[in-house]
Amino acid sequence: MSLTLDEARARAAMLSEVSYDLALDVRSPDAFRSRVAVRFHTDGGDTFLELYRAESLEVTLDGSAVAPAYDGRRIPLDGLTPGPHEVVVDARLQYVTDGEGLHTFIDPVDGERYVGGYLGLDITQRLFACFDQLDLKAPITLSVTADPAWTVLSNGLPVVADGGRFVFATTPPIPCDLFVVVAGPYHSVRWQHRGLHMGWHARRSLAAELERDAAELRRVTEVCFDHYAQIFSEPFPFDSYDQVFVPELNWGAMECPGCVTFNESLLPRARVTDDDRRRRAMVIAHEMSHMWFADLVSPVWWEDAWLNESFADYMGFEVAETVAGYAGTRVSFEAAFKPGAYLADRRRSTHPVAPAAEDVPDVDTGTTIFDAISYGKGNAVVRQLVTWLGEADFLAGVNAHLSGHRFANATLEDLLSALDAASPRDVREWAEVWLRQSGHDTIRVLRSGDVPVLTRDGVRPHRFTVTAYSSSLEPVGSRLVDLADQPLELPEWAGLAVVPNSHGETFARIELDPFSYETVSRALADLPDPLVRAVLWATVLDRVPPASHLELLARQLPRESSPTLVTAALDRTLNVLVRRVLPSSDIPAALELIASACALEGEPDEQRAVALARGLARTTSDTALLRRWLDADATDQGLALDPELRWAVVHRLAELGGLEAPQIEAERLRDGTATGDLGAVTALAARPTATAKSAAWAAMTEDPDVSVRRFQALASGLWSLSQRELVTPYVAAYVAVAPSLARRGSAFAAAVGRAFPALPLTAEELELVREALHADVPVVLRRHWEDELDDRTV
C-alpha cells in the first residue's frame, strides 16, 4: 500500500489549494482522538486520503456523512465534482512505541508521560488523515487538548494556551511529513533573537543537563541563525524556532519547520566530550539549514531527497567548523562518516546521488534513499561542487533557486538552471558525472623517476589539495590542483611523499605509491595536521589486509593524539574488520590486541582517555580490571565512569560471565533512567548462558509491542562475538522470522535489519540469507540484508 510515484503524480495533477485544520486530543493514555478538516480544490474525479488503522472512523464530505470503503490505509474519495471540497475525518488512533506516529513514552525517573508526533515518509497518515506526499504542501492549523500543566509545541507560534487547550498559528505551506507536535511536562529555556521566539526544551528529568548546556546551545543557535541570515537572501521562513530533545526519536534529528526535534543522545548525561559538542553543533547547523533546504523549498518526489540531506549535511559540518567555532568537525567527517560512504558506493544498493524519479517507484523505496550516499557521499559531492564553482557563484545560484521556489517544490533541474545562470562553468556536465552516476573515481600517485604524478581512474573532474612531506614527515608544501583526464606531474616535489585530497575536498579513493605509503604509514600518528591524518587513517585501513590492519592499529593508535581519530579507528576495526572479516577463531586474539592498544597508563588527556577507556571496555577479557572499575566508579587511573562508559563495562563484564542478573538489576536501579533500563536489557542478553540467549530471543520475537529501542538493546546483547557456539542456533532463526517482524513498519524494519548477526558468518549461514531474499522480504529489510552480504565480500 506504499504510495507510488504514478499515484502521487496523478493526485498532484488533480488537487490544489490543500489545507488542514487539525484537532488532537491526547489526554487519554490509551488512545488519542484526531479530527481534521481537509480543504482542497479539484478538477474532479477519484482520489483518496491516507489514514492508518483508524478506529471509530467518521467521515463527512461537504457537510454530509459518508461511509467510504476504508481498508485501514486509504479513504476513497470517488466521483468528486470540480471545485472546492471539505472532508472532515474524525477518528480514534493508537499511540505507538516505534517512533512512527504519535509516540508515547513514560519516564522511569518520575513517571511522567510524554507524547510526540514523529513523522516522515508514509507516517503522517498515522496521526491524521492527509494527502501524504511532498508536492501537496499545505498550511496546517493545529489545536491540541492536553493536560493543562503540559508544554505543547508545534510548527507554528502558540496563540492560545488556556485550560488545557493549545492553539497554534497557521503555518505557511509545508510538506505534511514535516508536521510535528510534542507534548509533556517539558523543561524549557526560552528567549528572543532578532525578534524571533526561540527555545530549547527537554524532559523534566533532564532539566539539569539542559541548564548545564543552555548557554552553549543558545550561542550555537544564534551563531548559525546569523550566518544563514547573512548568506541566504530569503529570510528565515517561519514565525518561531523551537528545538526539542524528545525521547526515543529514531534518527539524530528531524527538520520540522519552526520546531526541530533532536535525539536525546545529543544531551549527554554527566560527561560531555569535545566530540559530543562538535556533533551536536553540526546537527544544529544541519537542521537549521533545512529551514531553507527541505522546508521553504521542498522536493517534488523522493528521488531528490539529496536536495535536502546532502546540502544540509554539507552545511552542518561546514558551519560547525568555520562559523560556530568547533575546530575538528571536518576531521570527524573524514574519519567517521566518509569511509562509510565509500563502502556504500561499492555495494549493489549504491545509487546516484540524484537518481531518476522512476528509480524510486514508491515511498517504501524512498525510505532506502536516506543512506550514506545521500548523506556522506552527497555531503562530499556538494563540498566538491563548492570547491569547483567557488563559494560566491555557488551561493548566487542557491539563492536564486530558493527565491524562485519559496514555499513550493523544486527539482534537480531547477537547481541546475539556477547554478548555470550564476556560473561560467558547465554545471550540467558536472552534474551528469557527479550526481547522475553512481560509483567513485580513484586518484593514484605514480612516479616518473622521482617525480610524483597524479592520475585519475574514472570520469569526474576533481579539485583538491595535495600535500608533500619529507621522509621525516615534515610538511613541505600544499596546493590546490585540478585533475581530470590528463596526468598531473608535480616536479617541484621530486623525491617527496605526496598525499592527494589531503584536506578532503573531493570524493575519491586514494591509492598511494609505495614510497608515499611507506613514508606516511611508518609514522601516521606523527603527522602534524589531524585532518590529513583523518584522510590517511581512512585510506590506509581501506586498503590493507586484516593482519596489516591490526598491526597498524597496534603500532599507531597508542600514539594518535586525536580522540576523534582514536574512536574512529576503533569503530572501524571492531565494526568492519572484527565483525565481518576475521574468522571466528581469530577474534579472541584480535580483541586482546585491540585492548592492548587502548592501554591507559599515564594518559594525561582526559578526552583521549575517555576514547581509549571506551575501547578497552569493549574488548578486554580482564574481568578483574572491569570489576575494579565498577567498584571504584572510575578507571584505575581515576577517570570517572560516565553512564555510557559504565554501561559498556557492565555489558562486557556480563558477556564474560562476570555479572549475574541480581547485579545487573542493581546497576539498573542505580542508574534509574530509560538509558539504564536499556543498558540492563543488553547486559542480561549478553550473559554467556543458553537461558540468557533464549530469554533475549523470546523478548525480541514474541512480544508484538516490543519497542524499537528495546529490540535493538536485546540484539546488542544477543550477538556476542565471544559466544559463537551459544548464538549459532539464532542465526537461522533470525533469518526465518525477520521478514514477518519487519512488516510492523519502516522504523522497526530498519531495527530488524540492524539486528543482523553481528559476528562473522559461515558460508552456509550467508547462503541462508541469500535464499531468503528470493522470497517476499520487505524493502527496508531487503536493503539491510543485501548490504550485509556485500560488506562481507567487498
Secondary structure, DSSP 8 states (H G I E B T S, - for coil): ---BHHHHHHHHHHEEEEEEEEEEE---SS-EEEEEEEEEEESSEEEEEE--S-EEEEEEETTEEE-----SSEEEEEEE-SEEEEEEEEEEE--BSSSSEEEEEE-TTT--EEEEEE--TTTGGGTS-B--STTS-B-EEEEEE--TTSEEEESS-EEEEETTEEEE----SB-GGG--EEEESEEEEEEEETTEEEEEEEEGGGHHHHHHHHHHHHHHHHHHHHHHHHH-SS---SSEEEEEEETT-SSSEE--TTEEEEEGGGS-SS---HHHHHHHHHHHHHHHHTTTBTTTEEESSGGGHHHHHHHHHHHHHHHHHHTS--TTHHHHIIIIIHHHHHHHTTSTT---SS--GGGS-BHHHHHTTSSTIIIIIHHHHHHHHHHHH-HHHHHHHHHHHHHHTTTEEE-HHHHHHHHHHH-SS-HHHHHHHHTSS-S-EEEEEEEETTEEEEEEESS--EEEEEEEE-TT--EEEEEEEEESSS-EE-GGGTTSEEEETTT--S-EEEE--HHHHHHHHHTGGG-S-HHHHHHHHHHHHHHS-HHHHHHHHHHHGGG---HHHHHHHHHHIIIIIIIIIS-GGGHHHHHHHHHHHT--TT---HHHHHHHHHHHHHH---HHHHHHHHHHTB-TT--B--HHHHHHHHHHHHHTT---HHHHHHHHHHH-SHHHHHHHHHHHHHSSSHHHHHHHHHHHHS-TT--HHHHHHHHHHHS-TT-HHHHHHHHHHHHHHHHHHGGG-HHHHHHHHHTS--S---HHHHHHHHHHTTS---HHHHHHHHHHHHHTT-
